[in-house]
Every structure is written in structure tokens, then in C-alpha cells.
């Protein structure tokens, strides 16, 4: 038996034991690992955002498919969310959220995302600073322009919570 064959056989025999030991080591070091990755994300925000954006663009069909599946599996939750947003928009008497004012805002932001600073002159996402689900108004004073990635990551967090998160 060659050394290569012996190693392969040994690995196959002891695979479960080795995996269990790896899981145990991970559990014991989980806090340290989490802190390491959190610090890395803080120190390399631009790289992380760019990597996530590239991954999304590379796997766009898969991401969209998973989003559609999520909506189908959580129809009640999604419907409730949609109705809250619709109600907030209808109750708002502020008619300033129009394309002309959005374009002025884009110009005042120099075509850059408020959070990560990437170029959004071609594609931007309208974000409610205080989310509609938390009682925010659908008005120009409660809107900012973000890149799609940042807006998705922000979700319904407040601006302060999101800035702490990233």
C-alpha cells in the first residue's frame, strides 16, 4: 500500500471523528472568530461591499430565485409588510417624492451612495431613513439615495443602527 493510499484510507475511516473535532474547536473559538471577521469587515468596508456586489451580479438569477421562493413561503409576512408600506404611502400628504426632486437629491449627493460612497448615477435605490414599518413618513425629508446593496443591507434598521452595523 502506498503512502497516498494509506492517507486516503485513514481519512475515510476517521472522517467523522476529524469533523467532530473541527466543530468542537470552532465552537470553542467562535467568539474570537466572530470578532475577527467583524473587525475585518469594519477595516475593509469597501472591499467587502465590492465583493458582495460582484457575488450578487455573478449569481443574480440564483439570488432572485431565492427571493421569490422566500416570498412564496412567507406570503402572510410579505403581505403584511406590503400593506404597511402601502398604507404609509397613502397616508402621506407630502407629494414631494417625485422624480424631479429625486434627481435633485441625486445631484446634491454628487451621484454617490450616502453610505458606501459608490457611484449611483446609473442605478440607485430610494431608502426611507426611518423605515415605513417603524412609522417613518413617505416624504422627501425622510428619503435618501443609496446603492441597491446598501439599501438591501439596511433593511428596516434606522440610519444609526445601520452605520453601527457596517
N, C-alpha and C positions, 0 to 999 in steps of 0.2 A: 504494500500500500504506500503510495507516495504521500509526501507531506501535505500537499494540496488536498488530496482525497481525505486524509485524516482530519484536517481542519474543517472541511465541509461536513463530514460525518459528526464531528464533535459539536459543531454549531447546530446542526439539525437535532441532535439528541438533547442539547441543553438550551435550546432556543427559548422555551417558556421561562426557565429559571433566569436566564440573562435579561429577558424583557421585564420580569418581575423586579429584578434588582435595579434596572434602569428607572422603572416607575417609582420605586421607593426612593432612590436618590433624587429624582425630580421633586417628589413630594417634600422631602426634607429641605430642598434648596429653592422651593417655589417662590417664596417671598423675595429672596435675593435675585432670582431670575426676573421676576416681575419688576423689581426696582431697576435692574439693569436695562430692561427694554423700555421702561418709562423714561429713564434718563436719556437713552439713545434717541427716542422719539422727540424729546424736548431739545436735544442738542442738534438734531438733524431734521428739523421740521420740513424743510424744502425737499430734501432727498426722499423722505417718507411720502410726502404728498405727491411728488413726481412719480415715485414707484407705484403708488396706489392708482394714480391716474393712468399710467401705462398698462397696469394689470387690468383695469376696467376696460380700457379701449381694446386690449387684446382679447378679452373674454366678454365683450359686450352682450353677445347673444345669450350666453350662459347666465349672466347677471340678470338680464331682462326676464329670462325664462324663470329663474328662481323668484324674482319679484312677483311675477304673475301667479306662480304656484302659491306663494305666501298669501296673496290677496284671496285666492280661491279657498285656501284652508282657513283663513281668518276673516270671512266675509262680514260677520257681525261687528268685529272690531274695526274693520276698514269702513264699513257703512257708518258707524258711529263717528269716526274720525272725519269722514267726508261731510256728514251733516253738521258737525260743529263748525267746520271751516265755512260751509255754505251759509249757515246762519250768521256767523260773524261778518261775512262779506255783505250780506243783505242788510244787516242792522247798521252797518257803517254808512253814514250820510256823506262821508267825505268822498267826493268824486274826483279827487286829485290823482288817484292812481290810474293814470292814463299813459299811453306810450310816449307822448311828448315829455311829460315830467320824468318818466323813467330814463329817457335818453339824456335829459339834462343831468340827472343823477349820475349816469354813466360817465358823462363828460366831466362832472365835478370830481369823480373818483379817478379821473385820468385813465379810464378803461382798465382799472386794476381791481382785483378782488379785495374786499375790505379786510379779509383775514390773512390770506397767504400771499397776496400781492401779485398773483399770476395775471396774465393778460386775459380779460374777459370781453374785449371789444367785439369778438365774433359770437361768443356764446356765453350768456350769463344766466343766473338764476335769481329770482326775486325772493328775498328772505324777510320774514317778519321778525324784527328784533325781539319783541315779546311775542311768542307764538300765539296764534289764534286760540289754540286749545287751552292756553293759560290766561285767556281774557284779553289778549292784545288786540288792538284795533287794526282794521284793514285800511290804513291811511298812509299817506306819503311820509309822515313823520315817524312811522313805525316800520319803515321799509329800508333795506339796504341791498346792495347788489353783491352777490358772491358767485364764485365759480360753482359749478354743479357739485363737485366733490365736497367742497366745504359746506355747502347747504345741506347735502345729504348727511354729512357727519354731524352737523349741528343739530339736526332734527328739531325737537321741541325744547331744547336747552335754551336758557337765556344767554345773552351775549357774554356775560361774565362767566357763567358756568362753562360755556364752550371754550373761552380763552384759557381757562384753567385746565380744561381737558386736553387741549392740544399742546 
